Amino acid sequence: MLTNQRQIHYDRQVAYWLLLCAAVIFGMIVLGGVTRLTGSGLSMVEWKPLMGIIPPLSEEAWLATFEKYRQFPEYQQVNRGMDLAGFKYIFMYEYLHRVLGRLIGVLYFLPMVYFAVKGRVRAGMMPRLWMLFLLGGCQGLLGWYMVKSGLVDNPRVSQYRLTSHLGLAFAIYAYMLWLAFDLLFSRGAASQQRGGKSLWLVALIYLMILSGGLVAGTRAGFAYSTWPLMGTTFIPPGLYSMSPAWLSAFEDITTVQFNHRIFAYILFAVVHAFALVVWRRGLSGQGRVAVLLLLAALWLQVILGISTLLLHVPVWLAASHQGGAVVLLSAALYCAHVLRRQAG
């Protein structure tokens, strides 16, 4: 039977491994944004889960791969006339994105098996680790399901599938980070026995991220490059003009961008009100740091979002905005975890 000190040591090992995996997923989310923003996501028209890790290695192989791409709508409608050098550029982004996904699977699965065999996983934690692994597999399938939607008549992936793919990536990241916090700060399942009231803010930020997925999927970010007005007015004409009206929230670019902006304003106000309320309750040093980190992450994300709009969605800035969403969610998770511990 493990001594308490040894269990703490093992908990830290597992937590650091989870944090490493979460950091790589962070990179994966940002790279996914770059892949989308550079129009690279449909450059690989086949899904080979095992052999797909080997890229074209000869000029003949590159030409054959390029010829396959030329048979699909994106080349015929968007990139007609693209040369082989241009194809290699977009292909490599999508290739790296897929290879990194496989790397995450290996980086997660092999240490998980090692820790389990060595008896270093705390009782009750193993089912959660398996759940993360299964969710990772589902993410790979969902990614291909998303890509397939752009290989038909319309060379654009479905905004619904893109948002689902993005949302699952953030959910995996968030759950992984939370388990690591449990192991590092709560010695296992202790914090899970306390109320989950502090997680409502995390849920609100997650919904905001899904809203951003719809903006990305509909390319609504390119529609209005002005702030705080949309064009010449705060409330643009044509909102909810589709029939039925609710469909506009998912498919009309004006409504999608307007909703994302309003959601951002609401979240900005709610986070500041939340910070003020919890600060007045008298926080410990760690609690104060957690709230300040949350506010800093929020302001960073707001600045990145406004700058992305005003500069008409440059790749580096839009990718930074997507990364900022990860930072904000991380800060909210950390703040929630700290507050739960202090409440207990």
C-alpha positions as CSV (number, residue, x, y, z in Angstrom):
1,M,0.0,0.0,0.0
2,L,1.4,3.4,-1.0
3,T,2.4,5.9,1.7
4,N,0.8,9.3,1.5
5,Q,4.0,11.0,0.5
6,R,4.7,8.5,-2.3
7,Q,1.1,9.0,-3.6
8,I,1.6,12.7,-3.6
9,H,4.8,12.1,-5.6
10,Y,3.0,9.9,-8.1
11,D,0.1,12.4,-8.4
12,R,2.6,15.1,-9.4
13,Q,4.1,12.9,-12.0
14,V,0.7,12.2,-13.6
15,A,-0.3,15.9,-13.3
16,Y,2.9,17.1,-15.0
17,W,2.3,14.6,-17.8
18,L,-1.3,15.9,-18.2
19,L,0.0,19.4,-18.3
20,L,2.5,18.5,-21.0
21,C,-0.3,17.0,-23.1
22,A,-2.5,20.0,-22.5
23,A,0.3,22.3,-23.7
24,V,0.6,20.3,-26.9
25,I,-3.1,20.5,-27.4
26,F,-2.8,24.3,-26.9
27,G,-0.4,24.3,-29.8
28,M,-2.7,22.0,-31.8
29,I,-5.6,24.5,-31.4
30,V,-3.5,27.4,-32.6
31,L,-2.1,25.4,-35.5
32,G,-5.6,24.4,-36.4
33,G,-6.5,28.1,-36.6
34,V,-3.5,28.8,-38.8
35,T,-4.5,25.9,-41.0
36,R,-8.0,27.3,-41.4
37,L,-6.8,30.9,-41.9
38,T,-4.3,29.9,-44.7
39,G,-7.0,27.9,-46.5
40,S,-5.0,24.7,-46.0
41,G,-7.6,22.5,-44.4
42,L,-8.9,20.9,-47.6
43,S,-5.5,20.3,-49.2
44,M,-5.3,16.6,-48.0
45,V,-8.3,14.9,-49.7
46,E,-7.6,11.5,-48.2
47,W,-7.7,10.2,-44.6
48,K,-5.1,7.6,-43.8
49,P,-4.9,7.3,-40.0
50,L,-1.8,5.1,-40.1
51,M,0.0,5.7,-43.4
52,G,-0.9,9.4,-43.5
53,I,2.1,10.2,-41.4
54,I,4.3,9.7,-44.4
55,P,4.2,12.8,-46.7
56,P,5.1,12.7,-50.4
57,L,8.8,12.1,-50.7
58,S,9.5,12.5,-54.4
59,E,8.5,14.9,-57.1
60,E,6.4,12.1,-58.7
61,A,4.6,11.5,-55.4
62,W,4.0,15.3,-55.0
63,L,2.5,15.5,-58.5
64,A,0.2,12.5,-57.9
65,T,-1.0,14.1,-54.6
66,F,-1.5,17.4,-56.3
67,E,-3.5,15.8,-59.1
68,K,-5.9,14.2,-56.5
69,Y,-6.4,17.7,-55.0
70,R,-7.2,19.1,-58.5
71,Q,-10.2,16.8,-58.7
72,F,-12.0,18.6,-55.8
73,P,-14.0,21.8,-55.7
74,E,-11.5,23.9,-53.7
75,Y,-9.0,23.7,-56.6
76,Q,-11.6,24.1,-59.3
77,Q,-13.5,27.0,-57.7
78,V,-10.9,28.7,-55.4
79,N,-7.4,27.8,-56.3
80,R,-7.6,27.1,-60.1
81,G,-4.2,27.8,-61.6
82,M,-2.3,27.1,-58.4
83,D,1.2,25.6,-59.1
84,L,2.9,22.8,-57.3
85,A,4.8,25.2,-55.0
86,G,1.6,26.8,-53.8
87,F,0.0,23.4,-53.2
88,K,3.0,22.3,-51.1
89,Y,2.6,25.4,-48.9
90,I,-1.0,24.7,-48.0
91,F,-0.5,20.9,-47.8
92,M,2.2,21.2,-45.2
93,Y,0.0,23.1,-42.8
94,E,-2.7,20.5,-42.9
95,Y,0.0,17.7,-42.8
96,L,1.6,19.2,-39.7
97,H,-1.8,19.5,-38.1
98,R,-2.7,15.9,-38.7
99,V,0.8,14.6,-37.6
100,L,0.6,16.7,-34.4
101,G,-2.8,15.0,-33.7
102,R,-1.2,11.6,-34.0
103,L,1.7,12.7,-31.8
104,I,-0.7,13.8,-29.1
105,G,-2.3,10.4,-29.2
106,V,1.1,8.7,-28.7
107,L,2.2,11.2,-26.1
108,Y,-1.0,10.5,-24.1
109,F,-1.5,6.8,-24.6
110,L,2.0,5.4,-23.8
111,P,2.6,7.2,-20.5
112,M,-1.0,6.4,-19.5
113,V,-0.3,2.7,-19.9
114,Y,3.0,3.1,-18.1
115,F,1.5,4.9,-15.1
116,A,-1.3,2.3,-14.9
117,V,1.0,-0.7,-15.1
118,K,3.3,0.8,-12.4
119,G,0.3,1.5,-10.1
120,R,1.0,5.2,-10.1
121,V,-2.6,6.4,-11.0
122,R,-4.7,7.3,-8.0
123,A,-7.8,5.2,-7.4
124,G,-10.7,6.4,-9.3
125,M,-8.6,8.4,-11.8
126,M,-8.1,5.7,-14.4
127,P,-11.7,5.8,-15.9
128,R,-11.2,9.6,-16.4
129,L,-8.0,9.1,-18.2
130,W,-9.6,6.5,-20.5
131,M,-12.4,8.9,-21.1
132,L,-9.9,11.5,-22.3
133,F,-8.3,9.0,-24.6
134,L,-11.7,8.0,-26.2
135,L,-12.5,11.7,-26.6
136,G,-9.2,12.2,-28.4
137,G,-10.2,9.4,-30.8
138,C,-13.5,11.0,-31.4
139,Q,-11.8,14.2,-32.1
140,G,-9.8,12.6,-34.9
141,L,-12.9,11.2,-36.5
142,L,-14.8,14.5,-36.1
143,G,-11.9,16.3,-37.8
144,W,-12.2,14.1,-40.9
145,Y,-16.0,14.4,-40.8
146,M,-15.5,18.2,-40.9
147,V,-13.0,18.0,-43.8
148,K,-15.4,15.8,-45.8
149,S,-18.0,18.6,-45.7
150,G,-15.7,20.7,-47.8
151,L,-14.9,18.1,-50.4
152,V,-18.3,18.2,-52.1
153,D,-19.9,21.0,-54.2
154,N,-19.1,23.9,-51.8
155,P,-15.4,24.1,-51.0
156,R,-16.0,25.4,-47.4
157,V,-16.3,23.1,-44.4
158,S,-19.6,23.2,-42.5
159,Q,-19.6,25.8,-39.7
160,Y,-21.5,23.3,-37.6
161,R,-18.8,20.6,-38.0
162,L,-16.0,23.1,-37.5
163,T,-17.6,24.5,-34.3
164,S,-18.1,20.9,-33.1
165,H,-14.5,20.1,-33.8
166,L,-13.2,23.2,-32.1
167,G,-15.6,22.7,-29.2
168,L,-14.4,19.2,-28.6
169,A,-10.8,20.2,-28.7
170,F,-11.4,22.8,-26.0
171,A,-13.5,20.4,-23.9
172,I,-10.6,17.8,-24.0
173,Y,-8.1,20.5,-23.1
174,A,-10.3,21.8,-20.2
175,Y,-11.0,18.4,-18.7
176,M,-7.3,17.5,-18.9
177,L,-6.3,20.7,-17.2
178,W,-8.9,20.2,-14.5
179,L,-7.6,16.7,-13.7
180,A,-4.1,18.0,-13.5
181,F,-5.2,20.7,-11.0
182,D,-7.0,18.1,-8.9
183,L,-3.8,16.1,-8.7
184,L,-1.6,19.0,-8.0
185,F,-3.7,21.0,-5.6
186,S,-6.4,18.8,-4.2
187,R,-4.7,15.4,-3.8
188,G,-7.1,13.6,-6.0
189,A,-10.9,13.5,-5.6
190,A,-11.3,15.9,-2.7
191,S,-12.3,19.0,-4.7
192,Q,-14.8,16.9,-6.7
193,Q,-16.9,16.5,-3.6
194,R,-17.5,20.2,-3.3
195,G,-20.0,22.2,-5.2
196,G,-19.6,23.2,-8.8
197,K,-21.0,26.7,-8.5
198,S,-17.7,28.3,-9.5
199,L,-17.7,26.5,-12.9
200,W,-20.6,28.6,-14.3
201,L,-18.1,31.2,-15.6
202,V,-16.1,28.5,-17.3
203,A,-19.3,27.3,-19.1
204,L,-20.0,30.9,-20.2
205,I,-16.5,31.3,-21.7
206,Y,-16.9,27.9,-23.4
207,L,-20.1,29.1,-25.1
208,M,-18.3,32.2,-26.2
209,I,-15.7,30.0,-27.8
210,L,-18.4,28.1,-29.7
211,S,-19.7,31.4,-30.9
212,G,-16.2,32.2,-32.2
213,G,-16.3,28.8,-34.0
214,L,-19.4,29.9,-35.9
215,V,-17.7,33.2,-36.8
216,A,-14.7,31.2,-38.2
217,G,-16.9,28.7,-40.0
218,T,-19.0,31.3,-41.7
219,R,-16.1,33.7,-42.3
220,A,-18.1,36.4,-40.6
221,G,-15.0,38.0,-39.2
222,F,-14.3,39.5,-42.7
223,A,-17.8,41.1,-43.0
224,Y,-17.3,44.2,-40.8
225,S,-13.8,45.5,-40.1
226,T,-15.0,48.4,-37.8
227,W,-15.4,48.7,-34.1
228,P,-17.5,49.5,-32.0
229,L,-19.8,50.1,-34.9
230,M,-20.6,47.5,-37.5
231,G,-20.3,49.6,-40.6
232,T,-22.0,52.9,-39.7
233,T,-24.3,51.7,-37.0
234,F,-24.0,49.7,-33.8
235,I,-26.9,47.5,-34.8
236,P,-26.5,46.6,-38.5
237,P,-29.4,46.2,-40.8
238,G,-30.5,42.7,-41.8
239,L,-30.2,41.0,-38.4
240,Y,-32.2,37.8,-38.2
241,S,-33.4,38.2,-41.7
242,M,-33.5,34.5,-42.7
243,S,-36.5,32.3,-42.5
244,P,-36.9,30.9,-39.9
245,A,-35.3,33.8,-38.0
246,W,-33.3,31.6,-35.6
247,L,-31.3,30.1,-38.5
248,S,-29.7,33.5,-38.9
249,A,-27.8,33.0,-35.6
250,F,-25.9,30.1,-37.3
251,E,-25.8,30.9,-41.0
252,D,-26.1,34.7,-41.6
253,I,-22.7,36.4,-41.3
254,T,-24.0,39.7,-40.1
255,T,-26.0,38.1,-37.3
256,V,-23.2,35.7,-36.4
257,Q,-20.7,38.5,-36.0
258,F,-23.2,40.7,-34.2
259,N,-24.0,37.9,-31.7
260,H,-20.3,37.2,-31.1
261,R,-19.7,40.9,-30.3
262,I,-22.7,41.1,-28.0
263,F,-21.6,37.9,-26.2
264,A,-18.2,39.5,-25.8
265,Y,-19.6,42.6,-24.2
266,I,-21.8,40.5,-21.8
267,L,-18.8,38.3,-20.9
268,F,-16.6,41.3,-20.3
269,A,-19.1,42.8,-17.9
270,V,-19.9,39.5,-16.1
271,V,-16.2,38.7,-15.5
272,H,-15.6,42.1,-14.0
273,A,-18.6,41.8,-11.8
274,F,-17.6,38.3,-10.8
275,A,-14.1,39.5,-9.9
276,L,-15.4,42.4,-7.8
277,V,-17.8,40.1,-5.9
278,V,-15.2,37.4,-5.1
279,W,-12.5,40.0,-4.3
280,R,-14.8,41.6,-1.7
281,R,-15.2,38.3,0.1
282,G,-11.6,38.4,1.2
283,L,-9.5,36.1,-0.8
284,S,-6.2,34.5,0.1
285,G,-3.1,35.3,-1.8
286,Q,-3.6,32.5,-4.3
287,G,-7.2,33.5,-4.8
288,R,-6.2,37.1,-5.6
289,V,-3.6,36.0,-8.1
290,A,-6.2,33.7,-9.8
291,V,-8.7,36.6,-10.2
292,L,-6.0,39.0,-11.5
293,L,-4.9,36.3,-14.0
294,L,-8.5,35.9,-15.2
295,L,-8.8,39.7,-15.7
296,A,-5.5,39.9,-17.5
297,A,-6.5,37.1,-19.8
298,L,-9.8,38.7,-20.5
299,W,-8.3,42.1,-21.4
300,L,-5.7,40.4,-23.6
301,Q,-8.4,38.5,-25.5
302,V,-10.5,41.6,-25.9
303,I,-7.6,43.5,-27.4
304,L,-6.7,40.7,-29.7
305,G,-10.3,40.4,-30.8
306,I,-10.8,44.1,-31.6
307,S,-7.4,44.2,-33.4
308,T,-8.2,41.2,-35.5
309,L,-11.4,42.9,-36.7
310,L,-9.8,46.3,-37.4
311,L,-6.8,44.8,-39.3
312,H,-9.2,42.6,-41.3
313,V,-8.2,39.2,-39.9
314,P,-4.5,38.8,-40.5
315,V,-3.4,35.2,-40.0
316,W,-1.0,35.8,-37.1
317,L,-3.4,38.0,-35.2
318,A,-6.4,35.8,-35.7
319,A,-4.4,32.7,-34.6
320,S,-3.3,34.7,-31.5
321,H,-6.9,35.5,-30.8
322,Q,-7.7,31.7,-30.9
323,G,-4.8,31.1,-28.6
324,G,-6.1,33.9,-26.4
325,A,-9.3,31.9,-26.0
326,V,-7.3,29.0,-24.6
327,V,-5.5,31.3,-22.2
328,L,-8.8,32.8,-21.0
329,L,-10.4,29.4,-20.5
330,S,-7.3,28.2,-18.6
331,A,-7.4,31.2,-16.3
332,A,-11.1,30.7,-15.7
333,L,-10.5,27.0,-14.8
334,Y,-7.6,27.9,-12.5
335,C,-9.7,30.6,-10.8
336,A,-12.7,28.1,-10.4
337,H,-10.4,25.5,-8.9
338,V,-8.8,27.9,-6.5
339,L,-12.2,29.2,-5.3
340,R,-13.6,25.7,-4.9
341,R,-10.6,24.8,-2.6
342,Q,-11.0,28.0,-0.6
343,A,-14.7,27.4,-0.2
344,G,-14.1,23.9,1.1
